[in-house]
Amino acid sequence: MIRLNCLIIAALLTSIIGSTPALASNCGIKFQHSYEEGVRHGRIDGSQQQSNDPGRHRSHLYEDLDKGRERAECYVEGYDIGYGNANADASKPSYDDAPEYGTNERDYYEDGCRDGTGDAQMNMSMAYERHSDMYDSRFEPYFKQGYEACWRQYR
């Protein structure tokens, strides 16, 4: 019965909100907490490859519904964004020993990977140093790691 109620509420919110979510700025400071809670819960569900169902977190959704439709809409909007981001990260190719997604280290790894792939495709030697203007020296090991892994993969 509770699951059915959650599905009904989720369907109701979807029909109220429509298929195109509003921008996060529409939530404003007043509903920022609900939006951020939604992002957090969506990110968790998306990274665990669960279905896109904000009703799964019914206590937060019911609490927000009790305080008004706009607050609940912001929760669902945040949930959808968090879920989409986590789901996109989960579908990216995985490389052995690569840093975790969402970190600066991973960003530099990805930059190195992109440059390594490009150099390999242009039949250039494996020399990540030619891109030294593309990374901060504190993150050089991650850039190098990504560069070399992807250069080898595409060579």
N, C-alpha and C positions, 0 to 999 in steps of 0.2 A: 504494500500500500504506500509506504514512504517513497519507494523507488518510482512508483507511478506518479505520485505527487511531484517529485523532482522533475520527471520528464515533462509533465504538464506545464510546470513553471518555466522550464527551459524553452519549451515550444512557445509559450506565451511571450516570454522575453524576446525570443527570436522574431516573432511576428510584430512585436512592438518596435524593436530596434530596426528591423529590416535586414536585408542581406549585406548592406554596406555599412560597416561600423563607423561611428563618428570618430573624429580625431580626438586624441587624448586631451588636447587642450580644452575640449568641451566639458571635461569633467571638472576642471578648475581646482582650486585649493580646497574647496568645500568637500569634494568627493575624492580627493587624491588618495586617501588611505584605502578606500574601496577599490580604486583602480589598481593600486600597487599590490594589494592582496590578490586581486584577480590575476595580475601578471605573474605573481609568485606561484599561485596554484596552477595556472596554465603551463608555466615553464616546467613544473614538476611532472605534470601529466604528459606533456609532450616529450620530455626527455625519457620517460618510462614507456613511451609508445602506447599510451592508453588512448581511448577514444576521446574526441573533443566534446566534453560534456561538463559544462560548468555546474550543472545540477549535482555532480558528484560531491561537491563541497557545499552541501545544502545548508549547513549551519550558517555559513557566511552569506550565502545567497538569501536565505530566509531573514537573517538579521538585516541585510540591506533592503530587502523588500518591505520589511516592517517600517523602515525609516524613509521609504519613498522610492518611486520608480526610477528616478534619475540616478540615485545611488546604486541601485541594482544594475542599471544599464552600464554604469562605469565599471562595476565589477566584471560584468560579462565582456565588455570591451577590452579590459585589461587581460582577462583570461584568454581571449582569442589571440591577442598580440603575443602574450607569453607562450601560449601553446604553439603558435605558428613559428616563432623564433626557435624554440627548442626542437620542434619537429624538423625544421630546416637544418639545424646543426646536426641532428641525429642522422640525417640522410647524406651528409657530406662524407666524402671518402675518408676512411680511417687509415692512418699510417702508424706503423709500430713506433712506440716510444715518443710519439708526438705530444706536445703539451696539450693540456685540457682546453676545450673550446671556451671562449669568452674571456680569455686571459690575454694580457699583453704579449706574453711569450708565444701564445698560439698565433696571434696576429703577425708577429715577426716571422714565425715559422712559415705561415701561409705566404707572406711576401717573398721569402726565400724560395719557396716551392714554385711560385709563379715565375720568378726570374730564372730559376734553374731549368724549368720546363722550357721556357723561351730560348735559353742558350742552347739546350740540347737539340731542340727542333731546328735551330739555325746552324747546327754542327759546330758549335763553339766549344772550346775546352772547358773543363769544370774548374772555374775560378770564381768563387763567390765574391772575392775581393773587388772585382771590377764594379760591383754594385755598392761599394762602401758608403756612397752618399744616400743609400736607401734605408739604412738602419742606424740606430743609436748603439754605440759601442757596448753599452750595458746588456744589450739583447743580441749581440753578435753571435753567440753560440746557437741561439734558436734560429736565426736567419740562416746560418751555415748548415745546420741540421736539415732544415727544410729544403734549402737549395740542393744539397748533395743527394738527399733522398729522391727528390723529383727529377733531378738531372739524370740519375741512374735509371730511374723508371722509364724515362722517355728516350733514352739513348740507345 
